[in-house]
Amino acid sequence: MALIQIALIWVVYAVVVALLGVTAAILIFLYQNTKERAASVTAVSIFTITALLATVLLLPVDVALVSSTTKSSTGTRKEWATQQEVDKITYTLTIVWYTLFSLDALLCLVVVPFTYFWHEEYDDVDAEEGQQSFGQRFWGAFKYTIGFILFCVILFLVGFFVPVAKGTGDIGRDLDYFKHLLEENHGERALTFALGLLTTIGTLLYVVYTGSGLALLPLTLIKSAPSISAPGFAEDTRSQLENNRERQHQLELRNEGREGGLSAKDQRELEALVREERTLVRRERLAAEASGESATWLIKTWLKIEAIFRPLKLLGGLLLILVNIFLWVCILLTGIDKAAHSVCKERCGYVLTKIEIFNPMNWILVESSKIFPIDYVIFLVVTLIFFFSSVVGTGLIGIRFLWVRIFEIRKSHTSPQAILLATVLLTLMTLAIQYSLAMMLAPQYSHYGPQTFCDHPVQPGKQPDCSDHPNHIRACSEKARNQGAATNVCTPSVISTFLDRMTLNFSFFGIIDFWAQFAFLGVFAIVFLVSLFRTPKLGVEDIDRDAEEAEEEGLLASTGRRFGATWEDITGRRSKTTTGAGSSSAN
């Protein structure tokens, strides 16, 4: 029975990873520029994003496996869960976690930069119309990547030799359980330092990008319904462009052979028509993009799906607002709990030995984890909300150096270089998301899941059993691990041990990561309040004023036209009954 349960947990994880790979592929294909698509960039980006999400979503598997060794109803271990079997489970999880962490670091610091320079070498040769062998191109990319490799080596060497906390005896008995985390080998210390540094860098990005995206994601859904369909907009634009060019032709014919050329009145009219023609040409291109006329089959399919589900966007956006505010409150509650009840505060990175303030998200995950994979589904949804919020935030802000925008992130218009840089940003932000989910959103769940222990007094040599004493069943915690009964029953998840080790050994990482959560909450609140009145456009700077006014139209205005536009986008053609209304809207 135990083997079947463990196998089922891993099968669910494998299925989820496969689905994540498909999701990552769709995301990359939607955003990359179809005219500049590169196989190497696409493959590396998809693989990197899949590995990232697979790392975060290993947490419910970790919790489920360690929790499968106990009986939550009695506070005891199962008959088969000897210490040797428990050690086998944690050892396997440790290998998988360290493999994924190492893979993420390697992809972020070496593989993605190499792919970037590999693509740049191709562009340089193509621009010079020269010939280059595979070896020459490889060396050209590798010599620029050497700096990143040296950075990785230095990073691990610093982690290998950097001094860490010497002990916790002067802080209090509640931290006795953590003492073994200060005694790991140098290899674990190096990996802990490297991941701690990347997570801390990612946390700074997480504050700006994910905080903004989490506030904008639901509002973008609510305010995205257009008042005119893409086919209607395209048809009206083509009609106006034909009329414009016909009027220009008439002016030219009327003034043929006239001495001195066009009259002052006709000259002004012609200049106005030329300016209008440029605007209409731009509109025509935007309309073609919106309707997918010049897009690949994937983009066209995606546009159809968006149109089909557009009526649900308003309801989904309103629901997502409530969910995001709920998540915001849960993170705030844990932040207050850590700030108020951490026994060592900044000296150990605000580690919390026991949950003192009720966290509803934490409670939901703990209770649902008793029936796997309900908790996995909930955790998957929450993870994707944070991840796609990071994508939306990246699209809003773009890739910048200080205030200078280097690359834009736009659907069907993102260059290969921008795709790779965005992948690096998402890598760092996803590591920060993992810290936030595990240590702030659901700390009890991520540490012990539904595990409990029995604190009913028994005779020496016997194992406590609360079958007849349910009032003595207690939730596992780090503080309870100092008690003999909890030590023999409670097994912390591997990821919580890793994050606690990072926080304790390098408390400056814990301090930055902890206080950055409040900055994240502040950014979310500010952007959310501002966006209630006006939704920023996600990187589209060349839309003319008429298109901007259509986008910012009130939510309750032109409801009938919006549903008509949705139907036309689904069918791909304009209905006769809305022709007049569409023309007036476009004009």
C-alpha positions as CSV (number, residue, x, y, z in Angstrom):
1,M,0.0,0.0,0.0
2,A,2.8,2.4,0.9
3,L,4.6,1.8,-2.5
4,I,1.3,2.4,-4.4
5,Q,0.7,5.7,-2.6
6,I,4.3,6.9,-3.2
7,A,4.1,5.8,-6.8
8,L,0.8,7.6,-7.3
9,I,2.3,10.8,-5.9
10,W,5.2,10.7,-8.3
11,V,2.9,9.9,-11.3
12,V,0.8,12.9,-10.5
13,Y,3.9,15.0,-10.4
14,A,5.1,13.6,-13.8
15,V,1.7,14.5,-15.4
16,V,1.8,18.0,-14.0
17,V,5.4,18.5,-15.3
18,A,4.3,17.3,-18.8
19,L,1.4,19.8,-18.7
20,L,3.7,22.5,-17.6
21,G,6.0,21.8,-20.5
22,V,3.0,22.3,-22.9
23,T,2.1,25.5,-21.1
24,A,5.7,26.8,-21.3
25,A,5.7,26.0,-25.1
26,I,2.4,27.9,-25.7
27,L,3.7,30.9,-23.7
28,I,6.9,31.1,-25.7
29,F,5.3,30.6,-29.1
30,L,2.7,33.3,-28.2
31,Y,5.2,35.9,-27.3
32,Q,8.1,35.3,-29.7
33,N,8.4,37.2,-33.0
34,T,7.4,34.8,-35.7
35,K,9.8,36.4,-38.2
36,E,12.8,36.0,-35.9
37,R,12.1,32.6,-34.4
38,A,15.2,30.6,-33.5
39,A,15.0,26.9,-32.6
40,S,17.8,27.1,-30.0
41,V,16.2,30.1,-28.2
42,T,12.8,28.4,-28.3
43,A,14.0,25.1,-27.0
44,V,16.2,26.6,-24.2
45,S,13.4,29.0,-23.1
46,I,10.7,26.2,-22.9
47,F,13.0,23.8,-21.1
48,T,14.1,26.5,-18.6
49,I,10.6,27.6,-17.7
50,T,9.4,24.0,-17.4
51,A,12.3,23.2,-15.1
52,L,11.5,26.3,-13.0
53,L,7.8,25.4,-12.6
54,A,8.8,21.8,-11.9
55,T,11.0,23.0,-9.1
56,V,8.3,25.0,-7.4
57,L,5.6,22.3,-7.8
58,L,7.8,19.7,-6.2
59,L,6.8,21.2,-2.9
60,P,3.4,19.5,-2.6
61,V,5.1,16.2,-3.6
62,D,7.6,16.7,-0.8
63,V,4.9,17.5,1.7
64,A,2.7,14.5,0.6
65,L,5.6,12.0,0.8
66,V,6.8,13.0,4.3
67,S,3.2,13.2,5.5
68,S,2.4,9.7,4.1
69,T,4.5,8.3,7.0
70,T,2.1,9.4,9.7
71,K,-1.5,9.0,10.9
72,S,-2.9,12.4,11.4
73,S,-5.9,11.0,13.3
74,T,-3.7,9.4,16.0
75,G,-0.5,11.4,15.9
76,T,1.7,8.4,15.3
77,R,3.7,6.9,12.5
78,K,2.4,4.2,10.3
79,E,3.5,0.6,10.8
80,W,5.7,0.5,7.7
81,A,7.2,4.0,8.4
82,T,10.4,2.9,10.2
83,Q,13.1,5.5,10.5
84,Q,15.0,3.7,7.8
85,E,12.1,4.0,5.4
86,V,11.6,7.7,6.3
87,D,15.3,8.3,5.6
88,K,14.9,6.7,2.2
89,I,12.1,9.0,1.3
90,T,13.9,12.1,2.4
91,Y,17.1,11.1,0.7
92,T,15.3,10.6,-2.6
93,L,13.6,14.0,-2.2
94,T,16.9,15.6,-1.4
95,I,18.5,14.2,-4.6
96,V,15.6,15.5,-6.7
97,W,15.6,18.9,-5.0
98,Y,19.3,19.4,-5.3
99,T,19.2,18.2,-9.0
100,L,16.5,20.7,-9.9
101,F,18.1,23.6,-8.0
102,S,21.5,22.9,-9.7
103,L,19.8,22.6,-13.0
104,D,18.0,26.0,-12.5
105,A,21.2,27.7,-11.5
106,L,23.1,26.2,-14.5
107,L,20.4,27.2,-16.9
108,C,20.1,30.7,-15.6
109,L,23.8,31.5,-15.2
110,V,25.4,29.5,-18.1
111,V,23.0,27.9,-20.7
112,V,20.7,30.9,-21.3
113,P,23.7,33.4,-21.6
114,F,25.4,31.0,-24.0
115,T,22.2,30.7,-26.1
116,Y,22.0,34.5,-26.1
117,F,25.5,34.9,-27.5
118,W,25.0,31.9,-29.9
119,H,22.1,33.8,-31.4
120,E,24.0,37.0,-31.5
121,E,26.8,35.3,-33.4
122,Y,24.3,34.1,-36.0
123,D,22.9,37.7,-36.4
124,D,26.4,39.1,-36.8
125,V,27.3,36.7,-39.5
126,D,24.0,37.1,-41.2
127,A,24.5,40.9,-41.2
128,E,27.9,40.6,-42.7
129,E,26.7,37.9,-45.3
130,G,29.6,35.8,-44.4
131,Q,30.1,32.1,-43.7
132,Q,30.9,30.6,-40.3
133,S,31.5,27.1,-39.3
134,F,29.8,25.5,-36.2
135,G,33.1,25.5,-34.4
136,Q,33.7,29.2,-35.0
137,R,30.2,30.1,-33.9
138,F,30.5,27.9,-30.8
139,W,33.7,29.6,-29.8
140,G,32.4,33.0,-30.5
141,A,29.5,32.3,-28.1
142,F,31.6,30.4,-25.6
143,K,34.2,33.1,-25.1
144,Y,31.5,35.6,-24.0
145,T,30.1,32.9,-21.7
146,I,33.4,32.4,-19.9
147,G,32.6,35.4,-17.7
148,F,29.4,33.8,-16.5
149,I,31.2,30.5,-15.8
150,L,33.8,32.2,-13.7
151,F,31.0,34.0,-11.8
152,C,29.5,30.6,-11.0
153,V,32.8,29.2,-9.9
154,I,33.4,32.3,-7.7
155,L,29.8,32.1,-6.3
156,F,30.3,28.4,-5.2
157,L,33.7,29.1,-3.8
158,V,32.4,32.0,-1.7
159,G,29.6,29.7,-0.5
160,F,32.1,27.0,0.3
161,F,34.3,29.2,2.5
162,V,32.1,32.0,3.7
163,P,31.6,32.0,7.5
164,V,28.1,31.0,8.7
165,A,26.3,31.3,12.0
166,K,28.1,29.5,14.8
167,G,25.2,28.4,16.9
168,T,21.8,29.3,18.4
169,G,22.4,28.5,22.1
170,D,22.4,32.1,23.1
171,I,19.0,32.7,21.5
172,G,16.8,30.2,23.2
173,R,15.8,26.6,23.6
174,D,13.1,26.9,21.0
175,L,15.8,26.8,18.3
176,D,17.6,23.7,19.5
177,Y,16.0,21.8,16.6
178,F,17.7,24.0,14.1
179,K,21.2,23.3,15.4
180,H,21.8,20.5,13.0
181,L,21.1,22.8,10.1
182,L,24.3,24.6,10.9
183,E,26.4,21.4,10.5
184,E,25.9,20.6,6.8
185,N,28.9,19.8,4.6
186,H,30.7,22.4,2.5
187,G,29.0,21.3,-0.7
188,E,25.5,21.9,0.8
189,R,26.7,25.2,2.1
190,A,28.0,26.3,-1.4
191,L,24.7,25.3,-3.0
192,T,22.7,27.0,-0.2
193,F,24.7,30.2,-0.6
194,A,24.3,30.2,-4.4
195,L,20.6,29.6,-4.3
196,G,20.2,32.1,-1.5
197,L,21.9,34.8,-3.5
198,L,19.8,34.1,-6.6
199,T,16.6,34.0,-4.5
200,T,17.5,37.3,-2.9
201,I,18.2,38.9,-6.3
202,G,14.9,37.4,-7.6
203,T,13.1,38.8,-4.6
204,L,14.0,42.3,-5.6
205,L,12.6,41.6,-9.1
206,Y,9.6,39.8,-7.5
207,V,8.7,43.0,-5.5
208,V,8.5,45.1,-8.7
209,Y,7.4,42.8,-11.5
210,T,5.3,40.2,-9.6
211,G,3.8,42.8,-7.3
212,S,2.7,44.9,-10.2
213,G,1.5,41.9,-12.2
214,L,-0.5,40.4,-9.4
215,A,-2.5,43.7,-9.1
216,L,-2.9,44.1,-12.9
217,L,-3.7,40.5,-14.0
218,P,-7.4,40.6,-12.9
219,L,-8.0,44.2,-14.0
220,T,-6.5,43.4,-17.4
221,L,-9.1,40.6,-17.8
222,I,-11.9,42.9,-16.8
223,K,-11.0,45.8,-19.0
224,S,-9.9,43.8,-22.1
225,A,-13.3,43.5,-23.9
226,P,-13.3,45.7,-27.0
227,S,-16.3,47.7,-28.2
228,I,-15.7,46.6,-31.8
229,S,-14.6,43.2,-33.1
230,A,-11.3,42.6,-34.8
231,P,-13.0,41.8,-38.2
232,G,-15.2,44.9,-37.9
233,F,-12.2,47.1,-37.0
234,A,-10.2,45.7,-39.9
235,E,-13.1,46.2,-42.4
236,D,-13.8,49.8,-41.3
237,T,-10.1,50.6,-41.5
238,R,-9.7,49.2,-45.0
239,S,-12.8,51.2,-46.1
240,Q,-11.5,54.4,-44.6
241,L,-8.1,53.8,-46.2
242,E,-9.6,53.3,-49.6
243,N,-11.7,56.4,-49.3
244,N,-8.6,58.4,-48.2
245,R,-6.5,57.3,-51.1
246,E,-9.4,57.9,-53.5
247,R,-9.7,61.4,-52.2
248,Q,-5.9,62.0,-52.6
249,H,-6.1,60.7,-56.2
250,Q,-9.0,63.1,-56.9
251,L,-7.0,66.0,-55.7
252,E,-4.1,65.1,-57.8
253,L,-6.2,64.7,-60.9
254,R,-8.0,68.0,-60.3
255,N,-4.8,69.9,-60.1
256,E,-3.0,68.2,-63.1
257,G,-1.6,70.8,-65.4
258,R,-2.3,73.7,-63.1
259,E,0.5,76.2,-63.0
260,G,2.0,76.6,-59.6
261,G,0.7,73.2,-58.4
262,L,-1.9,72.7,-55.8
263,S,-3.8,75.6,-54.3
264,A,-3.2,76.4,-50.7
265,K,-6.6,74.9,-49.6
266,D,-6.0,71.6,-51.6
267,Q,-2.4,71.5,-50.3
268,R,-3.6,71.6,-46.7
269,E,-6.3,69.0,-47.4
270,L,-3.7,66.7,-49.1
271,E,-1.3,67.0,-46.1
272,A,-4.1,66.1,-43.7
273,L,-5.0,63.1,-45.9
274,V,-1.4,61.9,-45.9
275,R,-1.2,62.2,-42.1
276,E,-4.5,60.3,-41.8
277,E,-3.3,57.7,-44.3
278,R,-0.3,56.9,-42.0
279,T,-2.6,56.5,-39.0
280,L,-4.9,54.3,-41.0
281,V,-2.0,52.1,-42.2
282,R,-0.9,51.7,-38.6
283,R,-4.5,50.8,-37.7
284,E,-4.7,48.3,-40.5
285,R,-1.6,46.6,-39.2
286,L,-2.9,46.5,-35.7
287,A,-6.3,45.2,-36.9
288,A,-4.5,42.4,-38.9
289,E,-2.6,41.5,-35.7
290,A,-5.7,41.5,-33.6
291,S,-7.7,39.3,-36.0
292,G,-4.7,37.0,-36.7
293,E,-4.7,37.5,-40.5
294,S,-0.9,37.4,-40.7
295,A,-0.4,35.1,-37.7
296,T,0.5,31.5,-37.4
297,W,-2.1,28.8,-36.7
298,L,-1.2,28.9,-33.0
299,I,-1.8,32.6,-32.7
300,K,-5.1,32.3,-34.6
301,T,-6.2,29.4,-32.4
302,W,-5.3,31.4,-29.3
303,L,-7.3,34.4,-30.5
304,K,-10.3,32.2,-31.1
305,I,-10.0,30.7,-27.7
306,E,-9.7,34.2,-26.2
307,A,-12.8,35.3,-28.0
308,I,-14.8,32.3,-26.9
309,F,-13.9,32.8,-23.2
310,R,-14.2,36.6,-23.4
311,P,-17.7,36.6,-21.7
312,L,-16.1,34.8,-18.8
313,K,-13.3,37.3,-18.4
314,L,-15.4,39.7,-16.4
315,L,-16.5,37.1,-13.9
316,G,-13.0,35.5,-13.9
317,G,-11.4,38.9,-13.3
318,L,-13.7,39.7,-10.4
319,L,-13.0,36.3,-8.9
320,L,-9.3,36.8,-9.4
321,I,-9.4,40.1,-7.6
322,L,-10.9,38.4,-4.5
323,V,-8.3,35.6,-4.7
324,N,-5.4,38.0,-5.0
325,I,-6.6,40.1,-2.1
326,F,-7.0,36.9,-0.1
327,L,-3.4,35.9,-0.9
328,W,-2.2,39.4,0.0
329,V,-3.9,39.2,3.4
330,C,-2.4,35.7,4.1
331,I,1.1,36.9,3.3
332,L,0.6,39.9,5.5
333,L,-0.6,37.8,8.4
334,T,2.5,35.6,8.3
335,G,4.7,38.6,8.0
336,I,3.1,40.1,11.2
337,D,3.4,36.7,12.9
338,K,7.1,36.4,12.1
339,A,7.9,40.0,13.0
340,A,6.1,39.6,16.4
341,H,6.8,36.1,17.4
342,S,10.2,35.1,15.9
343,V,12.3,34.3,19.0
344,C,15.5,35.5,17.3
345,K,14.3,38.1,14.9
346,E,17.0,39.3,12.5
347,R,19.7,37.1,14.1
348,C,18.2,34.1,12.3
349,G,16.4,35.7,9.4
350,Y,13.0,35.8,11.3
351,V,12.6,32.1,11.4
352,L,9.3,31.1,13.1
353,T,9.2,28.0,15.3
354,K,5.5,27.9,15.6
355,I,2.5,29.5,13.9
356,E,0.8,31.9,16.3
357,I,-1.5,33.9,14.0
358,F,-4.2,32.0,12.0
359,N,-3.5,32.0,8.3
360,P,-6.5,30.9,6.2
361,M,-4.5,29.8,3.1
362,N,-2.2,27.8,5.3
363,W,-5.3,26.1,6.9
364,I,-6.9,25.3,3.5
365,L,-3.7,23.6,2.2
366,V,-3.1,21.7,5.4
367,E,-6.7,20.4,5.5
368,S,-6.9,19.6,1.8
369,S,-3.5,17.8,2.0
370,K,-5.2,15.0,3.9
371,I,-6.8,13.9,0.6
372,F,-4.1,14.0,-2.1
373,P,-4.1,15.6,-4.7
374,I,-6.6,18.3,-3.7
375,D,-3.8,20.3,-2.1
376,Y,-1.7,19.8,-5.3
377,V,-4.5,21.4,-7.5
378,I,-4.9,24.4,-5.1
379,F,-1.1,24.9,-4.9
380,L,-0.8,24.6,-8.7
381,V,-3.4,27.3,-9.2
382,V,-1.8,29.6,-6.7
383,T,1.7,29.0,-8.3
384,L,0.4,29.8,-11.8
385,I,-1.3,33.0,-10.5
386,F,2.0,34.2,-9.2
387,F,3.9,33.0,-12.3
388,F,1.6,34.6,-14.8
389,S,1.5,37.8,-12.7
390,S,5.3,37.8,-13.2
391,V,4.7,37.5,-17.0
392,V,2.2,40.3,-17.0
393,G,4.5,42.5,-14.9
394,T,7.4,41.8,-17.3
395,G,5.1,42.8,-20.2
396,L,4.1,46.0,-18.4
397,I,7.5,47.2,-17.3
398,G,9.6,45.5,-20.0
399,I,13.3,44.7,-19.7
400,R,15.0,47.8,-18.4
401,F,18.3,49.1,-17.1
402,L,17.2,51.6,-14.5
403,W,14.7,53.8,-16.4
404,V,15.9,52.9,-19.9
405,R,13.7,50.3,-21.7
406,I,16.0,47.8,-23.4
407,F,13.4,45.3,-24.8
408,E,9.7,45.1,-24.9
409,I,7.7,42.0,-24.2
410,R,4.7,41.8,-26.5
411,K,2.7,39.0,-28.0
412,S,4.1,37.9,-31.4
413,H,6.6,40.8,-31.3
414,T,9.2,39.7,-28.7
415,S,12.7,39.3,-30.2
416,P,14.8,36.1,-29.3
417,Q,17.2,38.2,-27.2
418,A,14.2,39.6,-25.2
419,I,12.8,36.1,-24.8
420,L,16.1,34.9,-23.3
421,L,16.5,37.9,-21.0
422,A,12.8,37.5,-19.9
423,T,13.5,33.8,-19.1
424,V,16.4,34.8,-16.8
425,L,14.1,37.3,-15.0
426,L,11.4,34.7,-14.7
427,T,14.0,32.2,-13.3
428,L,15.0,34.6,-10.6
429,M,11.4,35.7,-9.8
430,T,10.2,32.0,-9.6
431,L,12.9,31.2,-7.0
432,A,11.5,34.2,-5.0
433,I,8.0,33.0,-5.6
434,Q,9.0,29.6,-4.1
435,Y,10.3,31.3,-1.0
436,S,7.2,33.4,-0.6
437,L,4.8,30.4,-1.1
438,A,6.8,28.2,1.3
439,M,7.8,30.6,4.0
440,M,5.1,33.3,3.9
441,L,1.9,32.1,2.3
442,A,1.7,28.6,3.8
443,P,4.5,28.0,6.3
444,Q,2.9,25.2,8.3
445,Y,1.8,23.4,5.1
446,S,5.3,23.6,3.5
447,H,7.0,22.4,6.7
448,Y,4.9,19.6,7.9
449,G,1.7,19.4,6.0
450,P,-1.1,17.7,8.0
451,Q,1.4,15.8,10.3
452,T,0.4,15.7,14.0
453,F,1.9,14.1,17.1
454,C,0.4,12.9,20.4
455,D,1.5,14.7,23.6
456,H,-0.4,12.5,25.9
457,P,1.9,11.3,28.7
458,V,2.7,7.6,28.6
459,Q,4.9,5.1,30.4
460,P,8.6,5.1,29.5
461,G,9.4,3.0,26.5
462,K,6.0,3.2,24.9
463,Q,4.9,5.3,22.0
464,P,2.2,7.9,22.6
465,D,-1.1,7.1,20.9
466,C,-4.0,9.5,21.0
467,S,-6.6,7.1,19.6
468,D,-8.6,7.5,22.8
469,H,-7.3,11.0,23.6
470,P,-8.0,13.3,20.5
471,N,-7.6,16.4,22.7
472,H,-3.9,15.7,23.0
473,I,-3.3,15.7,19.2
474,R,-1.1,18.6,18.2
475,A,0.2,19.9,14.9
476,C,3.9,19.4,14.2
477,S,6.1,22.4,14.5
478,E,9.8,23.2,14.9
479,K,9.1,24.1,18.5
480,A,7.4,20.7,19.1
481,R,10.5,18.9,17.7
482,N,12.2,19.7,20.9
483,Q,9.7,17.3,22.6
484,G,10.5,13.6,22.4
485,A,7.2,12.5,21.0
486,A,7.2,15.0,18.2
487,T,10.9,14.2,17.3
488,N,10.0,10.5,16.7
489,V,6.9,11.3,14.6
490,C,7.2,14.7,12.8
491,T,9.3,14.7,9.6
492,P,10.0,18.2,8.1
493,S,9.8,18.5,4.3
494,V,13.1,18.7,2.5
495,I,12.4,22.1,1.0
496,S,11.6,23.6,4.4
497,T,14.9,22.2,5.7
498,F,16.8,23.8,2.8
499,L,15.1,27.2,3.2
500,D,15.6,27.2,6.9
501,R,19.3,26.3,6.4
502,M,19.6,29.2,4.0
503,T,18.0,31.6,6.5
504,L,20.0,30.4,9.5
505,N,23.4,30.1,7.9
506,F,23.1,33.3,6.0
507,S,20.8,35.5,8.0
508,F,21.3,38.5,5.7
509,F,19.4,36.6,3.0
510,G,16.6,35.9,5.4
511,I,16.4,39.5,6.5
512,I,16.2,40.9,2.9
513,D,13.8,38.2,1.7
514,F,11.5,38.8,4.8
515,W,11.3,42.6,4.6
516,A,10.9,42.5,0.9
517,Q,7.6,40.7,1.4
518,F,6.2,43.9,2.9
519,A,7.6,45.9,-0.1
520,F,5.8,43.4,-2.3
521,L,2.5,44.0,-0.5
522,G,3.0,47.8,-0.8
523,V,3.6,47.6,-4.5
524,F,0.6,45.5,-5.0
525,A,-1.6,47.9,-3.0
526,I,-0.4,51.0,-4.9
527,V,-0.7,49.5,-8.4
528,F,-4.1,47.9,-7.6
529,L,-5.6,51.2,-6.4
530,V,-4.2,53.2,-9.3
531,S,-5.3,50.5,-11.8
532,L,-8.9,50.7,-10.6
533,F,-9.2,54.0,-12.4
534,R,-6.9,53.4,-15.3
535,T,-5.3,50.2,-16.7
536,P,-1.8,50.7,-18.1
537,K,-1.2,49.3,-21.6
538,L,1.1,46.4,-21.7
539,G,3.9,47.6,-24.0
540,V,1.8,48.8,-26.9
541,E,3.0,52.4,-27.5
542,D,2.0,52.8,-31.2
543,I,-1.8,52.6,-30.8
544,D,-3.3,55.8,-31.9
545,R,-5.6,58.0,-29.8
546,D,-8.8,56.5,-31.1
547,A,-7.7,53.0,-30.1
548,E,-6.7,54.2,-26.7
549,E,-10.1,55.7,-26.1
550,A,-11.7,52.5,-27.1
551,E,-9.5,50.5,-24.7
552,E,-10.3,52.8,-21.8
553,E,-14.0,52.9,-22.3
554,G,-16.1,52.3,-19.1
555,L,-16.7,48.7,-18.1
556,L,-20.5,49.0,-18.3
557,A,-20.6,51.1,-21.5
558,S,-21.6,49.6,-24.9
559,T,-22.3,46.2,-23.4
560,G,-24.3,45.1,-26.4
561,R,-21.5,46.1,-28.8
562,R,-19.0,44.2,-26.7
563,F,-21.0,40.9,-26.9
564,G,-21.5,41.5,-30.6
565,A,-17.8,42.0,-31.0
566,T,-17.1,38.8,-29.2
567,W,-19.3,36.8,-31.5
568,E,-17.7,38.3,-34.6
569,D,-14.2,37.5,-33.2
570,I,-15.3,33.9,-32.7
571,T,-16.8,33.5,-36.2
572,G,-14.0,35.5,-37.8
573,R,-16.3,37.6,-39.9
574,R,-18.5,40.7,-39.4
575,S,-22.2,40.4,-39.1
576,K,-24.5,42.7,-41.1
577,T,-26.4,43.9,-38.1
578,T,-23.4,45.5,-36.5
579,T,-21.9,47.2,-39.6
580,G,-23.3,50.6,-38.9
581,A,-22.4,50.5,-35.2
582,G,-18.9,49.3,-36.0
583,S,-18.3,52.0,-38.5
584,S,-19.3,54.7,-36.0
585,S,-17.1,53.3,-33.4
586,A,-14.1,53.2,-35.7
587,N,-14.8,56.7,-36.8
